[in-house]
Amino acid sequence: MKIKIIEWDYPDEIMGVYKYHKRNKFIYLNSNIAHPKKKFVCGHEVGHSIVHPRVNTMFLKSKTFYSKDKLEREANLFSLSLLLHGCDFSEYTDINHVCMEYGIPIELSDMVKKFTR
């Protein structure tokens, strides 16, 4: 896949950035976010790199979770698919517990429910 992943000291609002430049792919992760959430954000940005590789994007806390934008929905689904592949949901008390364990933003709990079926 050849993606360079870089941690960067971004403000709290910016969780991650995907950048395509001269046939090179870069993912910038906010170095200040907790490890489990960083995995979700990284998966989200990898989704951008695969599904729409030449579109530069920024993962913003206040915009990305509720976005109706097709690119952001696809990246969220991609990350959830990576994280939840093989998950035994019976080991968790509820969807919020799953979200907490996997670093998935609680705002995406409705999307997570689709994986339990």
C-alpha positions as CSV (number, residue, x, y, z in Angstrom):
1,M,0.0,0.0,0.0
2,K,3.0,2.3,0.7
3,I,1.5,5.0,2.9
4,K,3.7,7.2,5.1
5,I,2.1,7.7,8.5
6,I,3.2,10.7,10.5
7,E,2.1,11.8,14.0
8,W,1.7,15.6,14.2
9,D,0.8,18.0,17.0
10,Y,-2.5,19.2,15.6
11,P,-5.1,21.2,17.5
12,D,-7.8,19.0,19.2
13,E,-10.3,19.7,16.3
14,I,-8.1,17.9,13.7
15,M,-7.9,14.2,14.3
16,G,-6.2,13.2,11.0
17,V,-5.3,14.2,7.5
18,Y,-4.9,12.2,4.3
19,K,-2.8,13.8,1.6
20,Y,-1.9,12.7,-1.9
21,H,1.1,14.5,-3.4
22,K,3.0,13.5,-6.6
23,R,2.0,9.8,-6.4
24,N,2.9,9.7,-2.7
25,K,0.3,9.0,0.1
26,F,0.6,10.5,3.6
27,I,-1.5,10.1,6.7
28,Y,-1.0,12.6,9.5
29,L,-2.4,11.6,12.8
30,N,-3.0,14.0,15.7
31,S,-0.3,12.9,18.2
32,N,-2.6,14.1,21.1
33,I,-5.4,11.6,20.7
34,A,-5.6,8.3,22.7
35,H,-4.3,5.1,21.1
36,P,-7.6,3.3,20.5
37,K,-9.1,6.4,18.8
38,K,-5.9,6.8,16.8
39,K,-6.5,3.3,15.3
40,F,-10.0,4.3,14.2
41,V,-8.7,7.6,12.7
42,C,-5.9,5.8,10.9
43,G,-8.3,3.3,9.5
44,H,-10.5,6.2,8.3
45,E,-7.6,7.8,6.5
46,V,-6.5,4.5,5.0
47,G,-10.1,4.2,3.7
48,H,-9.6,7.6,1.9
49,S,-6.3,6.4,0.5
50,I,-8.0,3.3,-1.0
51,V,-11.5,4.4,-1.9
52,H,-10.6,7.9,-3.3
53,P,-6.8,8.0,-3.4
54,R,-6.3,11.4,-5.1
55,V,-8.6,13.4,-2.8
56,N,-7.0,15.2,0.1
57,T,-9.1,15.2,3.2
58,M,-9.1,16.3,6.8
59,F,-10.8,14.5,9.7
60,L,-12.5,17.1,11.8
61,K,-14.1,16.3,15.1
62,S,-17.1,18.5,14.5
63,K,-17.7,17.7,10.9
64,T,-16.7,14.1,10.0
65,F,-18.9,12.0,12.3
66,Y,-22.2,13.5,11.2
67,S,-21.1,14.2,7.7
68,K,-23.6,13.3,4.9
69,D,-20.7,13.5,2.5
70,K,-20.2,10.3,0.7
71,L,-16.4,10.3,1.0
72,E,-16.6,10.6,4.8
73,R,-19.3,7.9,5.2
74,E,-17.2,5.5,3.0
75,A,-14.1,6.2,5.1
76,N,-16.0,5.7,8.3
77,L,-17.4,2.4,7.1
78,F,-13.9,1.3,5.9
79,S,-12.4,1.9,9.3
80,L,-15.3,0.2,11.1
81,S,-14.9,-2.8,8.8
82,L,-11.2,-3.0,9.6
83,L,-11.6,-2.7,13.4
84,L,-14.7,-4.9,13.8
85,H,-13.7,-7.7,11.5
86,G,-14.0,-10.9,13.6
87,C,-15.4,-9.0,16.6
88,D,-17.4,-11.2,19.0
89,F,-20.1,-8.7,20.1
90,S,-21.3,-11.1,22.7
91,E,-18.2,-10.2,24.8
92,Y,-19.4,-6.7,25.2
93,T,-22.3,-5.3,27.3
94,D,-23.6,-2.9,24.6
95,I,-22.6,-0.9,21.5
96,N,-21.2,1.9,23.7
97,H,-18.8,-0.7,25.3
98,V,-17.7,-1.8,21.8
99,C,-17.1,1.8,20.7
100,M,-15.1,2.5,23.9
101,E,-12.9,-0.6,23.5
102,Y,-12.2,0.0,19.8
103,G,-11.8,3.8,19.9
104,I,-14.8,4.3,17.8
105,P,-16.5,7.7,18.3
106,I,-19.8,7.2,20.0
107,E,-21.4,9.3,17.3
108,L,-21.0,6.3,15.0
109,S,-22.7,3.8,17.3
110,D,-25.6,3.5,14.8
111,M,-23.2,2.4,12.1
112,V,-21.6,-0.1,14.5
113,K,-25.0,-1.7,15.1
114,K,-25.1,-2.7,11.5
115,F,-22.1,-4.9,12.1
116,T,-23.8,-6.9,14.9
117,R,-26.3,-8.5,12.5
